[in-house]
Amino acid sequence: MTEPTRGFSTAQVQTGYDSSTPQNSAVPPIHQTAAYEFASLADAADIFALRQIGNLYSRSSSPTQLILEQRVAALEGGTSAVAVASGQAAVAVTLLALAGRGGHIVSAHQLYGGTVDLFQDTFADFGIEVTFVDQDDPDAWRSAIRPTTRAVFAESIANPIAQVLDFETVAQIAHDAGVPVVIDNTVGTPHLVRPGEHGADFVVHSATKFLAGHGTSLGGVVVDQGTFDFGADPERWPQFTAPYPRFGDLVLWERFGIGQAFAALVKTKYVHDLGPSLSPFNAWQILQGIETLDLRVSRQSATALALAEHLAQHPKVAAVHHPGLPGNRWHGLAERYLPRGVPSVFSFDLTEDDAGGTADVHARVARVVDALEVFRLVANIGDARSLVSHPASMTHSHLNAAQRATAGISLTTIRLSAGLEDPADLIADLDRALARI
Ligand SMILES: *Cc1c(COP(=O)(O)O)cnc(C)c1O
């Protein structure tokens, strides 16, 4: 991992862009072109053979995307990054590159629903097996790792319950077994926590959420922290250490080395072959968002804590799942790993009335959710707008009661993602809606 030479706020506004082009635009331009013209046939041949780095075709990359990659790599303290069309694509290409040849993955079961579908369904089709464990159980991680395990995966902060990962414990177990650690830092954001400082080797993002920040554009990024040495056990990692036939027997580890070879494999194989490319326009939108990342996340974090504290003393609220509250199971981990602020995505449970019955519970939840006016009913997080969702009938609707219990959610659990509105308006909105039950 490399230390950023400048502060976080400076990096989020400036890193990766050099305005000394003939057009000298102050702000990064949108390179909206499908392809690039070569100076000569010799140049074209060198770029195609990876002997020379250069723009080729926008499925592989664009200059706007390269700025985004350098910027996110700097914010996460990594050495290189690959930006792709969505967070789903970032998780998929990262794990295909590590475990794609029939490898095994150990993952926390506290996961984003789309990741669960990818692991259980599509990866199973590809012959990649995933073992799910409770992320708070070190013995479960330890005993799930096999000789064929090629990655350990978890989210820095899961949702809707906002569990905080014990990064260092999980990383220690993975590294003892020679396995790299991949962390989805979508909810954490590099402003609140940089998983690379706590043992992560690769950090993935749904840039759709806090990095973009305005709910306008899909994107995903994977950052290589430059910490995992695939060359130390070459038999285990032939995708890096054996000849890469499509490039005339070039060996990625020799040509690119630690901290760069992973991005080269992801781009030249998985993005090139499967095509989940980031559009230059979306890359630019995400860059615009990142310029205010720390300001937005600090504000959202403070607002979320104020909402959580307010809800915790509300008579219609049975429980608040927020690690910023003393007494929360993950409060200690939040104090240890999140000194700059707590997550702005969290949830709370309504009290149940005495009548009981599932239909009554749903009607009770609907009365509250449908009464909200400032909070918007949207299946997204990390937007400038405050968002509400009901996991049991939306993101987690495919779970049965036992699975819901394992995930820590009930029929009355309501998820909030704090936006940038006035906190007083958000509190008044919640109070008005809760008065309906
Ligand atoms: C949204 C999300 C994803 C998937 O990202 P998309 O950009 O929607 O494809 C992955 N992980 C987490 C934690 C998310 O919230």
The ligand as an SDF file (V2000), in Angstrom:
LIG
                    3D

 15 15  0  0  0  0  0  0  0  0999 V2000
  -25.3340   -1.4440   -4.6350 C   0  0  0  0  0  0  0  0  0  0  0  0
  -24.3050   -2.3240   -4.0680 C   0  0  0  0  0  0  0  0  0  0  0  0
  -23.5900   -3.2340   -4.8760 C   0  0  0  0  0  0  0  0  0  0  0  0
  -23.8690   -3.3890   -6.3420 C   0  0  0  0  0  0  0  0  0  0  0  0
  -23.5670   -2.2000   -7.0260 O   0  0  0  0  0  0  0  0  0  0  0  0
  -24.3150   -1.7220   -8.3640 P   0  0  0  0  0  0  0  0  0  0  0  0
  -23.5840   -0.4660   -8.7040 O   0  0  0  0  0  0  0  0  0  0  0  0
  -25.7610   -1.5210   -8.0420 O   0  0  0  0  0  0  0  0  0  0  0  0
  -24.1190   -2.7940   -9.3820 O   0  0  0  0  0  0  0  0  0  0  0  0
  -22.6060   -3.9970   -4.2720 C   0  0  0  0  0  0  0  0  0  0  0  0
  -22.3560   -3.9140   -2.9570 N   0  0  0  0  0  0  0  0  0  0  0  0
  -23.0340   -3.0690   -2.1480 C   0  0  0  0  0  0  0  0  0  0  0  0
  -22.7090   -3.0230   -0.6880 C   0  0  0  0  0  0  0  0  0  0  0  0
  -24.0320   -2.2530   -2.6730 C   0  0  0  0  0  0  0  0  0  0  0  0
  -24.7160   -1.4280   -1.8630 O   0  0  0  0  0  0  0  0  0  0  0  0
  1  2  1  0
  2  3  1  0
  2 14  2  0
  3  4  1  0
  3 10  2  0
  4  5  1  0
  5  6  1  0
  6  7  2  0
  6  8  1  0
  6  9  1  0
 10 11  1  0
 11 12  2  0
 12 13  1  0
 12 14  1  0
 14 15  1  0
M  END
$$$$
